[in-house]
Amino acid sequence: MVADGLDVLFCGINPGLMTAATGHHFARPGNRFWPVLHLSGFTPRLLRPSEQAELLSYGLGITNVVARATARADELTAEEYREGGRILRAKVERLRPKFLAVVGVTAYRAAFDDRTARVGPQERTIGSSRVWVLPNPSGLNAHWTTATMAEEYARLRHAARDQALSFGSGPA
């Protein structure tokens, strides 16, 4: 679910077992990614995981840090995260999205060896792409509600829109 020149490339940690079985990102019923994407204004309606291809029409895409499917992200090794970070950097350099949005601060810290990263915009860029860390929408992430996640995702949406307007390419 990627293309050249996206406004935002969302990057999950790795496929869960449901995603691996269906081929659709964030497919587990308790995952809040799709509702948060809609509530934050990225999509005009709530999309189902099976409608993920529609994201491209909104200038959005999805990928993962690590390709290996697991039941839980804590089953991944430090080396898998580091290797995933290397692969992700190359993908972002090739595709040149305006923003890379890593969904999960723990995954970002592990993949990019940045132990002090927090949710929000990062100092790091990858080529011309700005990097933003978003809260993990997994139902296991009790620190964030759907509403507070939607507010953070909306901050990114506004930043992407403002960047597009500053370059005269229209709304994001």
C-alpha atoms as a printed R data frame, in Angstrom:
    type eleno elety resid chain resno       x       y      z
1   ATOM     1    CA   MET     A     1   0.000   0.000  0.000
2   ATOM     2    CA   VAL     A     2   2.652   2.508 -1.032
3   ATOM     3    CA   ALA     A     3   3.246   4.883 -3.921
4   ATOM     4    CA   ASP     A     4   5.652   7.671 -4.833
5   ATOM     5    CA   GLY     A     5   5.095  11.133 -3.365
6   ATOM     6    CA   LEU     A     6   2.428  10.375 -0.750
7   ATOM     7    CA   ASP     A     7   1.404  13.055  1.724
8   ATOM     8    CA   VAL     A     8   1.728  10.593  4.628
9   ATOM     9    CA   LEU     A     9   3.153   7.092  4.733
10  ATOM    10    CA   PHE     A    10   1.877   5.416  7.905
11  ATOM    11    CA   CYS     A    11   4.197   2.753  9.251
12  ATOM    12    CA   GLY     A    12   2.909   0.099 11.626
13  ATOM    13    CA   ILE     A    13   5.155  -2.064 13.765
14  ATOM    14    CA   ASN     A    14   4.591  -5.410 12.037
15  ATOM    15    CA   PRO     A    15   1.654  -7.423 10.735
16  ATOM    16    CA   GLY     A    16  -0.465  -9.077 13.371
17  ATOM    17    CA   LEU     A    17  -1.785 -12.556 12.707
18  ATOM    18    CA   MET     A    18  -5.142 -11.206 11.474
19  ATOM    19    CA   THR     A    19  -3.381  -8.851  9.071
20  ATOM    20    CA   ALA     A    20  -1.209 -11.703  7.811
21  ATOM    21    CA   ALA     A    21  -4.290 -13.879  7.292
22  ATOM    22    CA   THR     A    22  -6.361 -11.210  5.495
23  ATOM    23    CA   GLY     A    23  -3.654  -9.148  3.797
24  ATOM    24    CA   HIS     A    24  -5.226  -5.989  5.254
25  ATOM    25    CA   HIS     A    25  -3.333  -3.638  7.569
26  ATOM    26    CA   PHE     A    26  -4.668  -3.104 11.100
27  ATOM    27    CA   ALA     A    27  -7.255  -5.849 10.535
28  ATOM    28    CA   ARG     A    28  -7.740  -6.980 14.144
29  ATOM    29    CA   PRO     A    29 -11.213  -5.862 15.304
30  ATOM    30    CA   GLY     A    30  -9.906  -4.157 18.485
31  ATOM    31    CA   ASN     A    31  -7.355  -2.058 16.608
32  ATOM    32    CA   ARG     A    32  -8.323   1.610 16.535
33  ATOM    33    CA   PHE     A    33  -6.306   2.704 13.478
34  ATOM    34    CA   TRP     A    34  -9.224   2.978 11.036
35  ATOM    35    CA   PRO     A    35 -11.584   4.807 13.457
36  ATOM    36    CA   VAL     A    36  -8.762   7.176 14.492
37  ATOM    37    CA   LEU     A    37  -7.849   7.853 10.857
38  ATOM    38    CA   HIS     A    38 -11.442   8.889 10.203
39  ATOM    39    CA   LEU     A    39 -11.948  10.866 13.436
40  ATOM    40    CA   SER     A    40  -8.730  12.803 12.770
41  ATOM    41    CA   GLY     A    41 -10.019  13.892  9.353
42  ATOM    42    CA   PHE     A    42  -7.638  11.895  7.167
43  ATOM    43    CA   THR     A    43 -10.558  10.024  5.577
44  ATOM    44    CA   PRO     A    44 -14.075  11.335  4.901
45  ATOM    45    CA   ARG     A    45 -15.655   8.133  6.195
46  ATOM    46    CA   LEU     A    46 -14.694   5.157  8.332
47  ATOM    47    CA   LEU     A    47 -12.873   2.699  6.090
48  ATOM    48    CA   ARG     A    48 -12.747  -1.025  6.702
49  ATOM    49    CA   PRO     A    49  -9.355  -2.739  6.533
50  ATOM    50    CA   SER     A    50 -10.474  -4.395  3.294
51  ATOM    51    CA   GLU     A    51 -10.802  -0.899  1.766
52  ATOM    52    CA   GLN     A    52  -7.167   0.031  2.447
53  ATOM    53    CA   ALA     A    53  -6.442   0.604 -1.261
54  ATOM    54    CA   GLU     A    54  -8.738   3.649 -1.080
55  ATOM    55    CA   LEU     A    55  -6.086   5.380  1.059
56  ATOM    56    CA   LEU     A    56  -3.966   6.033 -2.027
57  ATOM    57    CA   SER     A    57  -6.692   8.339 -3.379
58  ATOM    58    CA   TYR     A    58  -6.230  10.480 -0.229
59  ATOM    59    CA   GLY     A    59  -2.440  10.643 -0.631
60  ATOM    60    CA   LEU     A    60  -1.920   8.094  2.151
61  ATOM    61    CA   GLY     A    61  -0.146   4.740  2.316
62  ATOM    62    CA   ILE     A    62   0.719   2.032  4.841
63  ATOM    63    CA   THR     A    63   3.772  -0.123  5.430
64  ATOM    64    CA   ASN     A    64   5.460  -1.789  8.422
65  ATOM    65    CA   VAL     A    65   8.801  -1.566 10.198
66  ATOM    66    CA   VAL     A    66   9.133  -5.371 10.327
67  ATOM    67    CA   ALA     A    67   7.577  -7.727  7.779
68  ATOM    68    CA   ARG     A    68   7.328 -10.811 10.047
69  ATOM    69    CA   ALA     A    69   3.848 -11.457 11.421
70  ATOM    70    CA   THR     A    70   3.493 -12.114 15.155
71  ATOM    71    CA   ALA     A    71   0.683 -12.309 17.678
72  ATOM    72    CA   ARG     A    72   2.272  -9.442 19.647
73  ATOM    73    CA   ALA     A    73   4.924  -6.872 18.759
74  ATOM    74    CA   ASP     A    74   6.953  -7.797 21.844
75  ATOM    75    CA   GLU     A    75   7.850 -11.052 20.042
76  ATOM    76    CA   LEU     A    76  10.150  -9.091 17.690
77  ATOM    77    CA   THR     A    77  13.884  -8.930 18.332
78  ATOM    78    CA   ALA     A    78  16.040  -5.822 18.560
79  ATOM    79    CA   GLU     A    79  17.835  -6.914 15.386
80  ATOM    80    CA   GLU     A    80  14.515  -7.232 13.509
81  ATOM    81    CA   TYR     A    81  13.688  -3.642 14.488
82  ATOM    82    CA   ARG     A    82  17.130  -2.357 13.452
83  ATOM    83    CA   GLU     A    83  16.995  -4.193 10.108
84  ATOM    84    CA   GLY     A    84  13.418  -2.989  9.611
85  ATOM    85    CA   GLY     A    85  14.583   0.568 10.245
86  ATOM    86    CA   ARG     A    86  17.283   0.217  7.569
87  ATOM    87    CA   ILE     A    87  14.769  -1.151  5.061
88  ATOM    88    CA   LEU     A    88  12.240   1.550  5.961
89  ATOM    89    CA   ARG     A    89  14.805   4.336  5.474
90  ATOM    90    CA   ALA     A    90  15.577   3.013  1.981
91  ATOM    91    CA   LYS     A    91  11.858   2.771  1.161
92  ATOM    92    CA   VAL     A    92  11.214   6.343  2.320
93  ATOM    93    CA   GLU     A    93  14.215   7.672  0.384
94  ATOM    94    CA   ARG     A    94  12.873   5.963 -2.745
95  ATOM    95    CA   LEU     A    95   9.176   6.916 -2.323
96  ATOM    96    CA   ARG     A    96   9.670  10.442 -0.901
97  ATOM    97    CA   PRO     A    97   6.462  10.866  1.133
98  ATOM    98    CA   LYS     A    98   6.057  14.312  2.708
99  ATOM    99    CA   PHE     A    99   5.752  12.610  6.108
100 ATOM   100    CA   LEU     A   100   6.670   9.219  7.492
101 ATOM   101    CA   ALA     A   101   4.317   8.542 10.414
102 ATOM   102    CA   VAL     A   102   5.583   5.710 12.610
103 ATOM   103    CA   VAL     A   103   2.685   4.273 14.589
104 ATOM   104    CA   GLY     A   104   4.173   3.440 17.969
105 ATOM   105    CA   VAL     A   105   6.911   5.262 19.871
106 ATOM   106    CA   THR     A   106   8.514   2.029 21.098
107 ATOM   107    CA   ALA     A   107   8.866   0.763 17.520
108 ATOM   108    CA   TYR     A   108  10.328   4.088 16.402
109 ATOM   109    CA   ARG     A   109  12.849   4.094 19.252
110 ATOM   110    CA   ALA     A   110  13.959   0.544 18.441
111 ATOM   111    CA   ALA     A   111  14.087   0.934 14.649
112 ATOM   112    CA   PHE     A   112  15.910   4.270 14.677
113 ATOM   113    CA   ASP     A   113  17.945   3.887 17.875
114 ATOM   114    CA   ASP     A   114  16.393   6.995 19.421
115 ATOM   115    CA   ARG     A   115  15.699   6.217 23.078
116 ATOM   116    CA   THR     A   116  14.431   9.716 23.866
117 ATOM   117    CA   ALA     A   117  11.813  10.004 21.097
118 ATOM   118    CA   ARG     A   118   8.322  11.049 22.103
119 ATOM   119    CA   VAL     A   119   5.016  11.116 20.237
120 ATOM   120    CA   GLY     A   120   4.910  14.029 17.806
121 ATOM   121    CA   PRO     A   121   7.202  15.543 15.162
122 ATOM   122    CA   GLN     A   122  10.822  14.398 15.229
123 ATOM   123    CA   GLU     A   123  14.017  16.302 14.476
124 ATOM   124    CA   ARG     A   124  15.064  13.471 12.138
125 ATOM   125    CA   THR     A   125  14.278  13.599  8.457
126 ATOM   126    CA   ILE     A   126  14.777  10.848  5.909
127 ATOM   127    CA   GLY     A   127  15.767  12.524  2.686
128 ATOM   128    CA   SER     A   128  13.146  15.245  2.245
129 ATOM   129    CA   SER     A   129  10.551  13.361  4.345
130 ATOM   130    CA   ARG     A   130   9.666  14.656  7.785
131 ATOM   131    CA   VAL     A   131   9.185  12.070 10.530
132 ATOM   132    CA   TRP     A   132   6.285  12.020 13.000
133 ATOM   133    CA   VAL     A   133   5.638   9.456 15.732
134 ATOM   134    CA   LEU     A   134   2.013   8.606 16.472
135 ATOM   135    CA   PRO     A   135   0.488   6.586 19.305
136 ATOM   136    CA   ASN     A   136   0.034   2.887 18.647
137 ATOM   137    CA   PRO     A   137  -3.690   2.273 17.935
138 ATOM   138    CA   SER     A   138  -3.609  -1.269 19.305
139 ATOM   139    CA   GLY     A   139  -6.339  -2.028 21.799
140 ATOM   140    CA   LEU     A   140  -3.502  -3.004 24.158
141 ATOM   141    CA   ASN     A   141  -2.339   0.637 24.313
142 ATOM   142    CA   ALA     A   142  -4.477   1.846 27.215
143 ATOM   143    CA   HIS     A   143  -2.487   5.078 27.657
144 ATOM   144    CA   TRP     A   144  -4.310   6.659 24.723
145 ATOM   145    CA   THR     A   145  -8.054   6.852 24.117
146 ATOM   146    CA   THR     A   146  -9.508   6.890 20.633
147 ATOM   147    CA   ALA     A   147 -10.257  10.614 21.082
148 ATOM   148    CA   THR     A   148  -6.757  11.572 22.251
149 ATOM   149    CA   MET     A   149  -5.199   9.515 19.462
150 ATOM   150    CA   ALA     A   150  -7.440  11.251 16.919
151 ATOM   151    CA   GLU     A   151  -6.212  14.624 18.237
152 ATOM   152    CA   GLU     A   152  -2.575  13.587 17.730
153 ATOM   153    CA   TYR     A   153  -3.257  12.182 14.253
154 ATOM   154    CA   ALA     A   154  -5.065  15.437 13.409
155 ATOM   155    CA   ARG     A   155  -1.925  17.400 14.397
156 ATOM   156    CA   LEU     A   156  -0.070  15.452 11.713
157 ATOM   157    CA   ARG     A   157  -2.872  15.993  9.198
158 ATOM   158    CA   HIS     A   158  -2.711  19.751  9.782
159 ATOM   159    CA   ALA     A   159   1.089  19.751  9.456
160 ATOM   160    CA   ALA     A   160   0.862  17.821  6.171
161 ATOM   161    CA   ARG     A   161  -1.794  20.234  4.890
162 ATOM   162    CA   ASP     A   162   0.230  23.268  5.947
163 ATOM   163    CA   GLN     A   163   3.356  21.905  4.254
164 ATOM   164    CA   ALA     A   164   1.413  21.282  1.037
165 ATOM   165    CA   LEU     A   165  -0.020  24.812  1.133
166 ATOM   166    CA   SER     A   166   3.418  26.337  1.719
167 ATOM   167    CA   PHE     A   167   4.653  24.658 -1.461
168 ATOM   168    CA   GLY     A   168   1.547  25.639 -3.430
169 ATOM   169    CA   SER     A   169   0.498  22.059 -4.191
170 ATOM   170    CA   GLY     A   170  -2.977  22.320 -2.670
171 ATOM   171    CA   PRO     A   171  -4.526  20.785  0.435
172 ATOM   172    CA   ALA     A   172  -3.216  17.510  1.819
